[in-house]
Amino acid sequence: MSLFWRIFGLNAVVLGTATALLLWAPVTVSVPVLLTEAVVLVGGLVVMLVANAALLRVGLAPLDRLARLMTTVDLLRPGQRLPVTGRGGVAELIRAFNDMLDRLEAERATSSARVLSAQEAERRRIAQELHDEVGQSMTAVLLELKRAADRAPDRELRAELQHAQEITRESLDEVRRLARRLRPGVLEDLGLVSALTALAGDFATHTGLTVRRRFDTDLPPLDRERELVLYRVAQESLTNAARHADAAHVEVGLRRTADGVVLSVSDDGRGIGLAAEGAGIRGMRERALLVGATLDIDTSPGDGTRVRLSVPATGDGHGGDGPARDGAGTTGVAA
């Protein structure tokens, strides 16, 4: 039954009932209207309005639920659907809305995959140029400065050249660190646990945070894409803790579950509070969708933030040698 006929039927029932009562009830209306007659008529009107409102509330409740979902739906949190019961216009509308969400989520996942793939390719290109072009040029400058410092006859000039040499060496180390962050070569060469260990140590060294690591030793097979998602989410979580959380301690955990692995990054900072999610968190959600993972972020003012990423394992992933490459898992602290 269409929405028009449902509303028409509800009003017809109410008005028909009121008419029947007026026809069969021993009620008359005098001129002028008596007080008792006015009370009866007003009471009947009130009953009609209440009954009509109650019936309309029941009939239009699915549309209210649809409107609430339309204002809160987020494509980065898939699976939000309304149950479809019965037939008619309202049921067809809800079914069409659910189908639209299916298409939008599929298109969002496809477009996000293309964007992130292009982003990773660009990261690799920039990291390669930093390593090959900038790194080699700065290495050449460093060697020339050393040669000039060794040949300098004046002690003061030699000290200045050596100072410039140290600045150049520090800049070269920073370029190499940026290249490693853009393209985690250790992830490709040694596996996920070693990459996360190096990441935690690097952040502890350059930010002053105390980073505790808790990694299981028997991780299931993971393909390259899942390993990269886990690494990037951990990297973004540590970056947020260092830049925004005002934290002193961070714990990075990686443990095996029945159907995959769970990455957790917890800090003792000030939490996100009521602030809107930024591009970094939304980027983590998009990466999680690429591999069918679930990302949960628990935060409250003063109690820190906990990021939890549940990633399903792969049975035939070519990254299954990740645990073998890493060897035994690690539990440690980087300060």
C-alpha positions in Angstrom: 0.0 0.0 0.0 1.4 3.4 -1.0 2.0 6.1 1.6 -0.9 8.2 0.2 -3.4 5.3 0.7 -2.0 4.6 4.1 -2.6 8.1 5.3 -5.9 8.3 3.6 -7.0 5.1 5.2 -6.0 6.2 8.7 -7.9 9.4 8.3 -10.9 7.6 6.9 -11.0 5.2 9.9 -10.9 8.1 12.3 -13.5 10.2 10.5 -15.8 7.2 9.8 -15.7 6.3 13.5 -16.6 9.9 14.5 -19.4 10.0 12.0 -20.9 6.7 13.2 -20.8 7.9 16.8 -22.7 11.1 15.8 -25.3 9.1 13.8 -26.0 6.5 16.4 -25.4 8.4 19.6 -28.3 10.2 21.2 -26.6 13.5 20.9 -28.3 16.7 19.6 -27.0 20.2 19.0 -29.1 23.1 20.1 -29.1 26.7 18.9 -27.6 28.3 20.8 -25.2 25.5 21.8 -25.6 24.3 25.4 -22.5 23.9 27.6 -22.9 20.2 27.9 -23.2 19.8 24.2 -20.1 21.9 23.6 -18.2 19.8 26.1 -19.3 16.6 24.2 -18.3 18.0 20.8 -14.9 19.4 22.0 -14.2 16.0 23.7 -15.0 14.2 20.5 -12.7 16.5 18.5 -9.9 15.9 20.9 -10.4 12.1 20.8 -10.3 12.3 16.9 -7.1 14.4 16.9 -5.3 12.2 19.4 -6.3 9.0 17.5 -5.3 10.5 14.2 -1.9 11.7 15.6 -1.3 8.2 17.1 -2.1 6.4 13.9 0.0 8.8 11.8 2.9 8.4 14.2 2.8 4.7 13.8 2.4 4.9 10.0 5.2 7.5 9.5 7.7 6.0 12.0 9.7 4.3 9.2 10.2 7.7 7.5 11.4 9.2 10.8 14.0 6.4 11.1 15.1 6.9 7.5 15.5 10.7 8.1 17.6 10.1 11.2 19.9 7.6 9.3 20.2 10.0 6.4 21.6 12.7 8.7 24.1 10.5 10.5 25.2 7.9 7.8 29.0 7.9 7.2 30.4 5.9 4.3 33.6 5.3 6.3 31.5 3.3 8.8 29.8 0.8 6.4 26.9 -1.5 7.3 24.4 1.1 8.5 21.1 -0.1 7.1 17.4 0.0 8.0 15.4 -3.1 8.3 12.7 -3.5 5.5 9.4 -5.0 6.6 6.2 -5.4 4.6 5.5 -3.9 1.2 4.3 -0.6 -0.2 5.8 2.8 -0.8 7.7 3.2 2.5 9.2 -0.3 2.3 10.3 0.4 -1.3 11.8 3.7 -0.3 13.8 2.1 2.5 14.9 -0.7 0.2 16.0 1.8 -2.5 17.9 3.8 0.2 19.7 0.7 1.4 20.6 -0.2 -2.2 21.9 3.3 -2.7 24.2 2.9 0.3 25.5 -0.4 -1.1 26.5 1.4 -4.3 28.0 4.4 -2.6 30.1 2.3 -0.3 31.3 0.1 -3.2 32.2 3.2 -5.2 33.8 4.9 -2.2 36.0 1.8 -1.6 37.0 1.6 -5.2 37.9 5.3 -5.5 39.7 5.2 -2.2 41.7 2.2 -3.3 42.8 4.1 -6.5 43.7 7.2 -4.5 45.7 5.4 -1.9 47.4 3.3 -4.5 48.4 6.5 -6.3 49.5 8.0 -3.0 51.7 5.1 -2.2 53.2 5.2 -5.7 54.0 8.9 -5.2 55.5 8.2 -1.8 57.8 5.6 -3.3 58.8 8.0 -6.1 59.6 10.9 -3.8 61.4 8.6 -1.4 63.5 7.2 -4.3 64.4 10.7 -5.4 65.3 11.8 -1.9 67.5 8.8 -1.6 69.1 8.8 -5.0 69.2 12.5 -5.9 69.2 14.6 -2.7 71.0 11.9 -0.6 73.8 11.4 -3.1 74.2 15.2 -3.6 74.4 15.8 0.1 76.9 12.9 0.5 79.1 14.5 -2.1 78.9 17.8 -0.3 79.7 16.1 3.0 82.8 14.5 1.4 83.9 17.8 -0.1 83.5 19.5 3.2 85.6 16.8 4.9 88.3 17.1 2.2 88.3 20.9 2.6 88.5 20.7 6.4 91.4 18.3 6.2 93.3 20.7 3.9 92.4 23.9 5.7 95.6 25.5 7.1 93.8 27.7 9.6 92.5 26.1 12.7 89.5 28.5 12.9 88.6 27.8 9.3 88.9 24.1 9.9 86.5 24.3 12.9 84.0 26.2 10.8 84.2 23.6 8.0 83.8 20.8 10.5 80.7 22.5 11.9 79.3 22.8 8.4 80.1 19.1 7.9 78.1 18.2 11.1 75.1 20.3 9.9 75.3 18.6 6.5 75.5 15.1 8.1 72.4 15.9 10.3 70.5 17.1 7.3 71.5 14.0 5.4 70.2 11.8 8.3 66.9 13.8 8.3 66.5 13.3 4.5 67.1 9.5 5.0 64.6 9.5 7.9 62.0 11.2 5.7 62.6 8.7 2.9 62.1 5.8 5.3 58.8 7.3 6.5 57.7 7.8 2.9 58.7 4.3 1.8 59.2 1.8 4.6 61.8 -0.4 3.0 62.2 -2.4 6.3 58.6 -3.5 5.9 59.4 -5.0 2.5 62.7 -6.5 3.5 62.2 -7.7 7.1 58.5 -7.8 7.8 55.8 -6.2 9.8 57.2 -6.7 13.3 60.6 -5.4 12.4 59.1 -2.4 10.6 56.9 -1.5 13.6 59.9 -1.9 16.0 61.9 0.5 13.8 59.0 2.9 13.6 58.5 2.9 17.4 62.2 3.4 18.0 62.4 6.3 15.4 59.5 8.1 17.1 60.9 7.6 20.5 64.2 9.0 19.4 62.9 12.1 17.6 59.9 13.0 19.8 61.0 12.1 23.3 58.0 9.8 23.8 58.4 6.5 25.7 57.1 3.9 23.3 56.4 0.4 24.7 56.1 -2.5 22.3 54.1 -5.7 22.8 54.1 -8.0 19.7 53.0 -11.6 19.5 55.4 -14.1 18.1 53.0 -16.2 16.0 51.3 -13.8 13.7 49.2 -15.3 10.9 50.0 -14.9 7.2 49.4 -11.3 6.0 49.7 -10.0 2.4 51.6 -6.9 1.5 48.5 -4.8 1.4 47.4 -5.7 4.9 50.9 -5.2 6.3 51.0 -1.8 4.7 47.6 -0.8 6.2 48.8 -1.9 9.7 52.0 0.0 9.3 50.4 3.2 8.1 47.7 3.2 10.8 50.4 2.7 13.4 52.4 5.5 11.9 49.5 7.9 11.8 48.5 7.0 15.4 52.0 7.7 16.7 52.1 10.9 14.7 48.8 12.0 16.3 50.1 11.1 19.8 53.3 13.1 19.3 51.7 16.2 17.7 48.3 16.5 19.2 47.8 14.3 22.3 50.5 15.9 24.5 51.3 12.4 25.7 54.3 11.1 27.5 53.8 7.3 27.1 52.6 5.3 24.1 52.0 1.5 23.8 52.0 -0.2 20.5 50.6 -3.8 20.5 50.2 -6.4 17.8 48.5 -9.6 18.7 47.0 -12.6 17.0 43.3 -13.4 17.1 41.1 -16.2 15.9 40.6 -14.6 12.5 43.5 -12.2 12.0 45.5 -9.7 13.9 44.7 -6.7 16.1 46.9 -3.6 16.2 46.4 -1.3 19.2 48.1 2.1 19.9 47.3 3.7 23.2 48.6 6.9 24.7 48.1 8.8 28.0 47.4 12.1 26.4 44.5 14.5 26.6 42.3 12.7 24.2 40.3 14.0 21.2 37.3 15.1 23.1 34.5 16.5 21.1 36.7 17.6 18.2 35.8 16.5 14.7 37.9 13.8 13.1 40.6 15.2 11.0 42.1 14.1 7.7 44.5 11.7 9.4 41.8 9.7 11.2 39.6 9.6 8.1 42.6 8.4 6.1 43.0 5.6 8.6 39.3 4.6 8.2 39.7 4.6 4.4 42.8 2.3 4.6 40.9 0.0 7.0 38.1 -0.3 4.5 40.5 -1.5 1.7 41.3 -4.7 3.5 37.9 -5.3 5.3 39.3 -4.2 8.6 37.5 -2.6 11.6 38.9 0.6 13.1 37.7 1.7 16.6 38.9 4.8 18.3 38.2 5.2 22.0 39.0 8.6 23.5 37.9 10.9 26.3 39.3 14.1 27.7 42.1 13.4 30.1 42.1 9.6 29.6 44.1 9.4 26.4 43.3 7.7 23.1 43.2 4.1 22.1 43.2 3.1 18.4 42.3 -0.5 17.6 42.5 -2.0 14.1 41.2 -5.5 13.6 42.6 -6.9 10.3 41.4 -10.3 8.9 44.2 -12.7 7.9 44.7 -14.1 4.5 45.1 -17.8 3.8 47.0 -17.4 0.6 48.7 -14.1 1.1 52.2 -13.8 -0.4 53.1 -11.9 2.7 52.9 -15.0 4.8 56.6 -15.0 5.4 56.2 -11.9 7.5 56.5 -13.8 10.9 59.3 -15.9 9.5 61.2 -12.8 8.4 60.7 -11.2 11.7 61.6 -14.2 13.7 60.5 -14.1 17.4 58.2 -11.3 18.4 59.4 -8.5 20.6 58.3 -6.9 23.8 60.3 -3.8 24.8 60.4 -0.2 25.5 61.9 2.5 23.3 62.6 5.8 25.1 
